[in-house]
Amino acid sequence: MEEKQLACPVCQSNKAAIAGENVKLSGKFEDKEFLTTELTVLRCTKCGYYMFFDKMASFTTKDE
């Protein structure tokens, strides 16, 4: 699997803090209820945008 550097889709910042791990989102669409797989939630430290990743994503920390 290709590894890509984290970039916020809003402000292109590569700094984010973990807002939650093993988060499951639930909801209802028309007459069906759904529950997502466990997600990792990151929040951009520059603009506050939330990003959701499944278990396939791997994160590394790189200090510049």
Secondary structure, DSSP 8 states (H G I E B T S, - for coil): --------TTT----EEEEEEEE--EEEETTEEEE---EEEEEETTT--EEEE-TT--------
